[in-house]
Amino acid sequence: MSMRSLLRLSACAVALLSTPAFADEAPEAPQASSSGTGNDIVVTAQRREQNLQDVPVAITAFSSADVERLGMDDVFDVANFVPSTHITQSSFKATATYFIRGIGTLDITTTNDPPVTMYENDLIIARSNANNIGLFDVERIEVLRGPQGTLFGRNTSGGAVNVILKKPADHFGGYLEGSYGSYDKIRVKGSVDAPISDKVLTKTSGFWVNDPGFIKNDATGKTVGGEKNWGVREDVRLLPTDTMTWDLSASYQRNQGLGFPLSATGEPAPNTTSPPPANWYHTTVGVPVGDCGKDPMAAWAAGKGGACSVARSLGLGSVMDFETDAGDLQVLYGFRQYWAVYSFPVGTVDNYPYGGSNLFSDGYGYSHSGELKWSGEAWDDKIQYVAGLYYLNLVDENRLSNASASGSTITYTQDIKIRTTTNSYAAYAQADIKPVEGVTLTLGGRFTHDVKELAYIPMDEVNAPTISTADVIARGQPVKLTSNRFTPRVALQYDFSRDVNVFVSATNGFKAGGWNARVSNPNLVIAVDPEKVWSYEAGLRSQFMGGRGKLNLTGFYQKLKGYQNTVQVFLDSTSTLTTLLQNIADVRTMGIEFDAAFEVLPGLSLNATGSYLDAKYLKTYEFPNVPATAQLSDSEIPTQAPKFQVTAGSTYVMDLGDKQKLTFSGLWRHMSPYQIAILNPVRTVTQDMIDASVRYDRGDWYGSVGCTNCTGQHAYMLALASRVYPMDPRRVTATLGVRF
């Protein structure tokens, strides 16, 4: 589909859907119920409170009722319901790698930043190592599609995901919920609001998950591929005056889980990274699941450790809000610290502990982020603006090691330690200007000064190939990268009525450069240039039939220069598959996204979201030190970019009287095949999954039974070398909860 056709289709939809809403006497839309269209959700996508339907940004928002109704346990579940969006997860259960409109990266090395950035209460989660946060006390979730270069932190060239958690209530209360499901998965979560006084409010929340997994390890007889997670959070809201609010938070989460690849029923194609046919939900990886301990490599060598992945994260937050007659001032500070270790088998294992090969990672990092944000109005409210200053300090250390064994002989083939330091400074401003009734002009921009430094700490513990900073400098590669970038945004919105508006926009975003650093050969340590993107959008936001229905459309065209991603190649004179981070190509993506809902009658609602995405390499970059047969061609299909995604379903609430009700929900999730990895001919199968549930509420008690992937479709999300990682099979879950 050409861009001209795309714009014509958007224009036709605008014309058709706006015609009935020109009447000046249109009734005011009622507040939506939990089973309705959700038109009343208030979002902060532009860093100030606005109704979802009034925001000229491609955004999908979920209320707390939506999170509960859709059974979202963690951020991995969110992408199932967002157009042009999906998450890829392989071996490391604590890591969620988002792709929005085909833009994302599978590389979680700390020398490379994610282009889709996670936020919790507007505070950045800068690393992917431990970003799969539990959704156990959520107020709402906002997924912003496309670059967010003006208002949201740094490096959001693909999009942003902001999880806003509930604040402490001014009265005692809470809830406790437990569930049990297929493959003996148990989940418990709860929250208690306990105000100390009318000036000091507190909330304590937590969750615990034990999932043994659903993959049978034929080599050990064990079930693997599960996870053990738990987390706690404490929130305090201080109200010293009528015009000041101070929110303090502290959270800790531990994720222990390792995905396992499926065993094969045949042989892979020779000299390719194509996986063979899969033996569903069976693996022959003969390494038992173990405990990473403080040093996973030492544990493996001593025969005490097995395959493992553990990530821990600590978060501290402070948000001070001052209301004045001139505007609002927010002072935000966030601190996050993570520890992430894994031991991962990559070779055939004949006997444990020796025989085969392993990858080891021992990572640690922390970040400080601070922001001053001022928002206000001027010119008789015809100008609404927000401006601020932003700072991020980010430090990471990661030890990456490889080892192989035969009999009792262990050979270490890599042992490197990488330290990266990032200091990012920014100033931003954006204003909505209303020169005449019904017209809003948005002008915004952000200037970012970004400095990243790389250091290698030589390792001599196991006499393995290692790298020093001097080795990189001697090759003429920089160990300090500086970016100065201005990213503007322009949008024009026209309101046909209070129920229908259209907008066009142009937004610039960028992601700072980095290094290909996960290698033992200093000749392969190469600096990666920044990633730059322009996104052009045309959109419609509409409500009809007195607020009972809505239809939102967004057409987009994005052009990205210097796309950063990883390739897996066989280098000259070796049969070892090497992963390299590169500027792989210039990419063009375009498509249409929709979000529709209709309350057919009281209690019965229909909902659908979906997208069409067309992605293409415009120009590919040569990979240094890579054979010609392994170079990327612009005729290949970009990865992680399914052409069609649709999620459609219905909810029916039956009022039984006496504070009782039954809620029936059904959902169809469709995704067309997409390319899994670069230089890999493997594509996923068409995914058509059905979810269904029934819930009973009686006063403060509730219970439900539901299934995900009810038909048990076989599907996988990722292929690495000759390994494929499956999506969850059919799961049936029963839940019981109480509010107090």
N, C-alpha and C positions, 0 to 999 in steps of 0.2 A: 504494500500500500504506500503510495507516494505521500509526501507531506501535503501537497495541494489537496489530494483526496481526503486526507485526514482533517484538514481545516474545513473543507466543504461539509464533511459529515458532522463536525462539531457545530458549524453554523446552522445547518438544517435542524439539528436537534434543539438548538437554542430557540430558533424561530417557532418550531412546532410546540415546544413546551411552555414558552412564555406567553403565547397568545391568549389563553383563557384567563390569565392573571392580571390583566390590565385594569380591571374594575377597581375604582377608587374605594368602593364600599366593601371590599373583601373583608370577611370577618377575621378577628384576631385568632391566631392559632392557639389551640389549647395546649396545656402541658402534656407531654407524652407519658404514657404509662410504661412500665417495664417491658410490656409486650408490644409496645407501639413502635413508632418510627425513630425514637431517640433524637428528635430534633432539638430538644432543650439542653443538650450537653454543652457545658461551658468549657472552653479550651483556652490554653495560653500559648498557642503556636506562634503568636507574634509578641510573646513575652508580656502580654496583658490580657485580661479576661475578655473573651468575646464569645458570642454564640457560634457554635460550629458552622452554621449555615451562612454566617457573615464573613468568613475568613477566606480571602483570595489565595489560598495555599492548598496544595494537594495533601490532604490529611485524612486519616482514618482514626476515629476516637472510640474508645470503649469505656463505658461507665462501669462502676463496681457491679451493677446488676448484670451487665454483659459478660464480664469476666466470670461471674458465678454461673450464668446460664450456659456459656460456651465451654465450661470446664477447663479454663486456663490454669495450669499449675505453675508454669514458669514461662520465661520469655520465648522459649522454643515453640510454644503453642500459638503465639500471637500471629505469626506469619500466615497461618492457615486461613486467616480471615481478612487479609489486606491485599488489595490489587497490586499486581506487578512486584510482589514481595514473597520471598521464601528464605528459609534458614537452612544452612547445611551444617550437619554435625556428624563427626566421624568417631574417632576413638575417645575423645576427651569430653565427657559429659558436662563439664563446667563451662564449656566454650560454645557460644552461639555466634555463628558467622552469617550476618545478614547480607542478602543481595536484593537491592531495590532497583527496578528498571534495568536489570542486567549488570549493575555496578556493585562490586564487592570484591573480596579477596579471601582465599582459603588460608593464606599465610598468617600465622599468629605470632611469628617471631617479633621480638620487641624492637627490631630495627625497622619495622614496617607498621604504620598506623592503619586502623580500620577506617574505610571510607563511610561506613554507616556507624554513627557514634551513638552509644548508649548514655542515657542520663537518668538519674534518680532524683526527683524533686529539683530539677534544673541543674543538678551537680553532675559533672562529667564522670563517667566510668571509662577511662582512657584506654584500657587494655582489654583484649578479648579473652585473656587467660582465665578470668573468673567473672564473666559478665552474665552468666545464666542465672539471674537472681530469681528467687522464689516469689510468686505472686500470692502472698498470703494476707495482705491487708491493704488492698488497692482501692484508691478513690477513682482513678481513671488512667488510661494508657493512651498516649498520642503517638502515632506513627506518621512522620512527615516524609513524603516521598520527593526525591529530587534534592539538589544541593541546597543547603541552608547556610550560605556563606555570610549572611549579615548578622543574625541574632543568636545563633546557637553555637557557641564555643568555637572549636577549630575542626578542620579536616572533615567536614560533613559534605563531601563531594557526592555521596550517594543518597544520604538521607539521615534522619535522626529518629531515635526511639526514646521517648520520655515517659518514665513510669512515675506517676504521682501517687504517693501513699497517703492514707487517711491520717488526719491530724487528731490529736486527743480530743475527746468530747467533754462537754461541761457537766456530764452526769455519769454516774457509775453504770457500767454495762459491758457487754462483750459477747463473744460467741465461742463455741468449741465444736469442731467438726472432725469426724474420722471416716475413712473410707477403706474398703478392701476390694481388691479386684483380681483379675486374671494374673497368673504367674505369681500369685501370693504377694502382690504389691500392696503395701500398707502406707497410708498417708494420714497424718494428724496435723491440724493447724488450728490456731485460735488467737484471740486477742482480748485484752481486758483494759477498759478505760477506768481510771481511778483518780479523779480530781482530788488534789490536796486542799485547794481552796478555789474561790472564783478567779484568782489571779494565777494559779499554778495548776495546770492540767497535765496528766500523764497518761501514757498508753504503753502497754507491754504486749508484744506480739511474738509469735514463734511458729515454726513448722518442723516436721520430721517426716522423712520418706525412707522406706526400705523396700527396694525393688530387686529381687534376686536375678532378674533378667529373663529372657525368653529364648536364648540360643543354647543349644545342647553342645557341650564340648565332648566330641566323641573320643578324644584322646585321654581325657581325665575323668569322664563320666559326670562332670559337674555342669550346672547351669550358669551361664555367664552373660555379660552384656547389660547388667543392671547397674544400680547406683544406690548409695546410702548418703542422704543429704539431711542436713538440719541447719536451722538458722534462728537467731533471736534478734529482736529489735526493741529499743527503748526510745520513746519520743516524749519530749517535755515541751509544752507550750506555756510561755510566760506572757502575761498580759499586765505589765506594770502600769500602763495608762490606757485611756480609751483610744489613743492614736498610735500605739506601739504594740507590735506583736513580735515575739522572739521564739522561733522554733529551733529546738536542739534535738539531735538524733544521734544514736550510736547503734551500729548493727554488726553482727558477725555471722558469717555463713561458711559452712564446710561442705564441699561436694566431693564424694568419692565414687567414681564410676568410670568404667573403661568399656567402650564399644569393641566388639570383636568382628572381624571379617568372616564372611561365609566361606565354607569350603567349596571346592569345585567339583563339577561332575564331568569335566573334560579338560582339555589343554588350552591355554591361551594361544592366540596367534603369535608366531615367532617374531622376535625383535620389535614387539609393540608393547604398549602399556594396556592393551585391551584385556579385561578380565575374562576368564572362562565362564561357562554357564554355572549358575550358583546352585548349591544344595541348600535349600531354604531352611533357615533357622538351625543349621548345623555348622560347626567349625571343627577343624582338626589342629588348631594351634595348641601344641602340647605343653604350654606353660600355664601352670595354675595361677589364679588370681592371688596376689600376695599383698604385702604391706610395703609401701614405698619407704617408710622410715625417714630418717634425716638424710640418708645418702643412698638413693636407689641403686646406683652402680655398685657400691660396696656390698649392698645386700644381695644383689644378683650374683656377684662373684663368690660370695660366701655360701651360696646355695640357700639363703634364707628368704629371699624375696622372689616375687613372681611378677606377672603383668599387673600394673597398677597405675592409677591416675588419681591424684588428690590435689584439690585446690581449696585454699582458705582465703577469705577476704574480710577485711575490717573496714568499716566506713564510719566517719564522723561528719556531721553536718551542722551548720549554723546558718539560719536565715533570719535576718532582722528586717522588719518592715515598719517604716515610719510614714504615717499619713499626715500631710499638711494641706493647707488651703491652696498651695501652689502646685502640688503634685505628690507623688509617692516616691520614697527612696527605699531601695532594697540593698542590703549588704549581705552578700553570700560568701560562705567559705566552706570548702569541702576537703576532706582528707580521706584518701583510700590507700590501703596497703594490701598486697596479695602475696601469697606463697603458692607456687604451682610446681608440682613434681610429677614425673611419670617414668615408667619403665615399660617399653613397648616392643614386643617381638616382631621382627621383620624377616626372619629366615626360618627355614624348616628346622624343627626341633625334634631330635630322635629320642633324647632322654633328658630329663631335668636333673640338675640345673645346667649341665654342659651339653652343647650341641645346638648350633644355630647362631643367631645374631640378635642383638637388641639395640634399640635407641634409648637414650636416657636424657632427661631434661630436669634441671633443678633451677627454678626461676624465682625471683623475688623482685618486688618493686613497690614504689609508693608515689603518690602524687599529692600536691597541694594546689588547689584552685581557689581563686578569689575573684569577686565581681562586685562592682558598684553599678547599680542600675537606677536610673531616674525616669519616671514616666509621668506624663501630665497632658493637659489640654490648653489650647490657646485660641485667640480670635473667636470668642463666643462658641467654643467647642468645635469650630470648623477645622482645627488641626489637633490631632491626637498623636503624640510622639513618645518615643522611648530612646534612651541613649545610655551608654555605659562604657566602663573600662573593665578589661578582663586580663587575668594572669593565670598561667599554668606552669608549674614546675613538676617534671616527671623524671624519675630515675628508675632504671631497670638493670638488673644483673641476671644473666642466664648462662648456666653451664650446660653445654650440649656435647654429649659423648656417644660414641659408637663402640660396640665390642662384639666379637664373634668367638665361638668356642668350638673345639673339636676334641672329644674325649675330655681330658683334664687340662688341656692347654687353652688359655684365653689370650686372644690377640685384641689389643685396643687400636682401633683404626682412626679415631678422632677424639680429642679432648680439648675443647676450646671454652673460653669464658668471655662473654661479651658484656660490656657495660655501655649503656646509652643514657645520655642526659638531654632533656629537652626543656627549654625555656621559651614560652610563647606569650607575647604581649599583644593586646588588641584594643582598639577603640572603635565603637560602633554607634550608629544613630539611624533611626527610621521614623518617618512621619507619614501619617494618613491625612491628606489634605482634601477638603470638601469645598471646592470653589462654588459649586451650585448644588441644589438639591438633587440627590440621587447619584451623584458622581463622586468617586473617591480616587485620588491619585496617590499612590504609595511610592515614596522615594527613600531609599536606604543604602547604606554602605558600611563596610567594615575594613579597617586597615589592620593587617596582621604582620607582626615581626616575629619570626620563628627561627630559633637557633637550636640545632641538634648536633651533639658531639658523640663520636664513637671511640671506644677504647677496647682493645683486646688484652686480657690479662693472661700471660703465658702459664700453662699448666704442665707440671713435670711429675705429677703423682704416679702416673701409670705408663710413662714413657711412650705416649701416643703422639701422632702429629698434632701440633698446636700452632697458634698464630699469636704474634705480638703486634702492637700498634705500629712499631717500627717497620714491620714487614709490609703493612699496607701503605705507609708513607713512602717507602722505598720504591714502590710500584707507581707512584705518582697519583694515587687515589686520595681524595680529600677525606679527612676524618672530622671535619666540621662543615656543616651545611647551613646556610642562612637563606631564609626566604622573606621577602618583603612583598606583600600582595594586597591590593585593594580589590574587594569583591562587592560590586554594586547589585542593587535590585530595583527594578521599576515595575509597577503594576498599575493597571487602570481598571476600575470596577464601576459598573453601571447597574443601578437598582431599577428594574422595571416596576416593582412594587415591593411591599415588605416581604413577599414570599418568593420573589424571583430576582436573581441578579446574575450577571455575567462578568467575566474578567479576562484580561490578558496580562501576561507578565513575562519578564526576562530576568533571570537570576544567574549570577556567576558564583562558582564555588571552586575551591582548590583543596588539595591534600599535599602536605609537605613531602619532600623527598626522603630517602632512606638509603639503606645499603642491603645488597645481597650478602648476608653474613653467616648463614647456616652451613658453612663449608670448612673443610680443613686445609684447603689449598688457597694460600693468599692471592694467587693469580685470579681467583674467582670472586674475590671481594671487590665489588663494583658499586659505585654510588648510583643511586636511582633518582632521576629528576622528579620534580613535583608533578602532580596530576591536576589538570585544569579542565573545567567543564562550564559550558553555557547551557542553560535550560530555558526553553520557551514554552509557555503554557497558554491554553485557552480553556476556560471553564464555565460551567453552568451550575448554579446552586438553586434548587427550586423546591417549593412545597405546594401542595394542592389539596383540595377537598377539606379546607379548614384545618390543615395540619395533619390529616390522617395519612398522607403520603408524601414521599420526597423522592426526587431523582437528581442526583449529582453526576455531572460528566466532566472529565478533564482530558483534553488532548495535549500531548507533549511532544517536543522534539529536543533531543539532547545531543550535544557534540562534545566528546571528551578527548582531550589531547594528552598523550603520555600515560595511558591506562597502566596502572601498576598491578601486576598479578604474578603468579608463579607458574613455571613450566617444569615438567618432569622429563628429563632427557637422558639418553645414554651418551656419555662423552666419549671422545676418541680413546682408543686403546683400553677401554674398560667396559665391563658388562654391568657395572653398578649404576643404578638409576639415581640421578642427582636432581635435587629440587633447587631451582634458581628463581630468585625474585628479579623481575625486569620491568622496564617500561615496554610492554609487549606490543602496543598498537594504539592508533587513534580509532575511536569507536563512535558510531552513531546509533542512537536508540530513539525510537518514536513509537507512539501508540495511543490508545484510548483506555481510560479507566472509568468505571461507573460504580455507583453506590445507590441502591434503590430500596425503598421500604414502603409498605402499604398496610394500614390497619383495615382489614376487610370488614370486620365488625368488632364490637367490643370483645376483647379477649383473643381474637384471631389476627395474627400479623404475618406478613410475608416479607422476607428480606433477601437481597441478592447483592453481591459485589463481584466485580470481575475486571478483566483487562485483556487487551490485545497488545502484544509487544513485538516489535520488529527491531532486531539488533544486527549490526553489520560492522565488520572491520573495514575502515576506510584506508588505513595504511598500517602495515606491520613493521616492527623494528627488528633489526638483525640481533640475534643473541650471540654475544662474544664467546669464543671458544667452543661453539656448538657446531657439530657437523651440518652440512647443507641439507641432508636428508631429515634433519630434526628442526628445521626453521619453520616458523609459523607463516602460513600463506593467508592473504587477505580474502581468499575464497572460502576459508574455513568458517564455521559457525561459532560465534561467541558462546561462551559457557554460561550455565546457570541463568538462562534467559528463555523460559518457556513462552511460546507464542500466546497461548490461551490459558487463563486461570479464571475459574468461576467457583464461587461459593454461594449456594442458594438453599434456603430453608424456610421453615415456618414454625411458629410457636402458637399454641392454643392454651389459654388459661381458663379452666372451668371453675367457676365460683360455686362451692358446695354449701356456703353459709356457715354460720357459727365459727368464723375465723378459719375456715378450711378451704383449700383449693387444690386442684390438680393441674399440673403444667406438663403438656406434651410438646416435645421439640424434636425436629428432624432436620438433617443437614446433608447436602450433597457437596462434595469437594472434588473439583475437576482440575487437572493440570495436564497440559499436553507434553509430549516428550521433549527433553532438552539435553543439550550436550553437557556431560558431567565434568570433564576436565580438558584443559588445553592439550593439543596434540594427542588426543585420545578419541578414537572413533565411536566410543560407546555412548549411547543415548539411553535415557531412562524409558521405561514403558509409560503408556498413557495411564494416568492415575484417576480413578473414579472411586472415591471412598464415601461411605455412608456413615453418619453418626446419628444416634437417636438416644433419647432419654425420656423418662417420666419421673415427675417429682410431686411429692405430697407435702403440703404445709398444713400444720394444725397449730395455731397459736404461735408459740415460740419454737416449736419443734418442726423439723423437716427431715425428709428422707428422699432418696432418689436411687434409681437404677438406670444405668446407661451403658452404651457401648460406643467405642470409636473404631473406625475401620470395620464396621459390622460384618461386611461380606468377606473379610479376611484376604484382601488383595495383597499380592506379593509386589513389593516395590522397594527400590533402594535409592539412596540420596547421593551416594558418593562412590567413586572408584579410585583407589590408589594402587598403582602398579597392577598386580593380578588379584587385587582384593576388592570386594564390594561390601558396602555396609548397608544393612537393611533398615527400612522404616519399620515402625512398630506393627506387629500383627494385630488381629482382632483382640481388643481388650474389653471386658465387661467389668463394671465397677459399681459397687453399692456404697452409698454414702448416708450417714446419719449425723445430724447436727442440732444444736440448740442455741438460741439467743437468750441472753439474760440481762 
